[in-house]
Amino acid sequence: MGTFKDEKDVIVGSAKEKIGEWTNNEELEKSGKEQALEGRIGQERREQRVDDLDRQNDERDARQDRTTPETLGHEELLSEDHPDQNKITSTERRDADQLKHYTGIEDKL
């Protein structure tokens, strides 16, 4: 995956190199090798940059995923530092209500 210019350089450079070999023109062959190499280097840089951006996006998405109420512990969720303080999931609320009911705490309160 590279730019059109990089792909063109690889193709044209390879063609120049072959034509230089067939015609015994060392200068054309050398020029073709250099052009093809420049194109491959450009493609590799582009691929590396795309990989870096993908990795950064994955890391950002992972950080966002960790801060959802479902992934936080009850203590973190109720902490003062968290912007969604005092919010608990419906599952946690249901579990707490069931615990109160089964232990008889509701009657004593």
Backbone hydrogen bonds, N-H to C=O, Kabsch-Sander energy under -0.5 kcal/mol:
donor,donor_aa,acceptor,acceptor_aa,energy
7,E,3,T,-2.2
8,K,4,F,-2.6
9,D,5,K,-2.6
10,V,6,D,-2.1
11,I,7,E,-2.3
12,V,8,K,-3.2
13,G,9,D,-2.4
14,S,10,V,-2.2
15,A,11,I,-2.2
16,K,12,V,-2.8
17,E,13,G,-2.4
18,K,14,S,-2.3
19,I,15,A,-2.7
20,G,16,K,-2.7
21,E,17,E,-2.0
22,W,18,K,-2.6
23,T,19,I,-2.2
24,N,21,E,-0.7
25,N,20,G,-2.2
26,E,24,N,-0.9
29,E,25,N,-2.2
30,K,26,E,-2.6
31,S,27,E,-2.4
32,G,28,L,-2.4
33,K,29,E,-2.2
34,E,30,K,-2.2
35,Q,31,S,-2.3
36,A,32,G,-2.6
37,L,33,K,-2.3
38,E,34,E,-2.4
39,G,35,Q,-2.1
40,R,36,A,-2.2
41,I,37,L,-2.6
42,G,38,E,-2.4
43,Q,39,G,-2.2
44,E,40,R,-2.5
45,R,41,I,-2.5
46,R,42,G,-2.3
47,E,43,Q,-2.6
48,Q,44,E,-2.5
49,R,45,R,-2.5
50,V,46,R,-2.5
51,D,47,E,-2.4
52,D,48,Q,-2.5
53,L,49,R,-2.5
54,D,50,V,-2.5
55,R,51,D,-2.4
56,Q,52,D,-2.4
57,N,53,L,-2.4
58,D,54,D,-2.4
59,E,55,R,-2.4
60,R,56,Q,-2.4
61,D,57,N,-2.6
62,A,58,D,-2.2
63,R,59,E,-2.2
64,Q,60,R,-2.1
65,D,61,D,-2.3
66,R,62,A,-1.7
67,T,63,R,-0.7
67,T,64,Q,-0.8
68,T,65,D,-1.1
71,T,68,T,-1.2
72,L,68,T,-1.1
77,L,73,G,-2.5
78,L,74,H,-1.7
79,S,76,E,-0.9
85,Q,82,H,-1.0
87,K,77,L,-0.6
87,K,84,D,-1.3
88,I,86,N,-0.5
93,R,89,T,-2.3
94,R,90,S,-2.5
95,D,91,T,-2.5
96,A,92,E,-2.3
97,D,93,R,-2.3
98,Q,94,R,-2.5
99,L,95,D,-2.2
100,K,96,A,-2.3
101,H,97,D,-2.3
102,Y,98,Q,-2.8
103,T,99,L,-1.9
104,G,100,K,-1.0
105,I,100,K,-1.3
106,E,100,K,-0.8
108,K,104,G,-1.0
109,L,105,I,-1.3
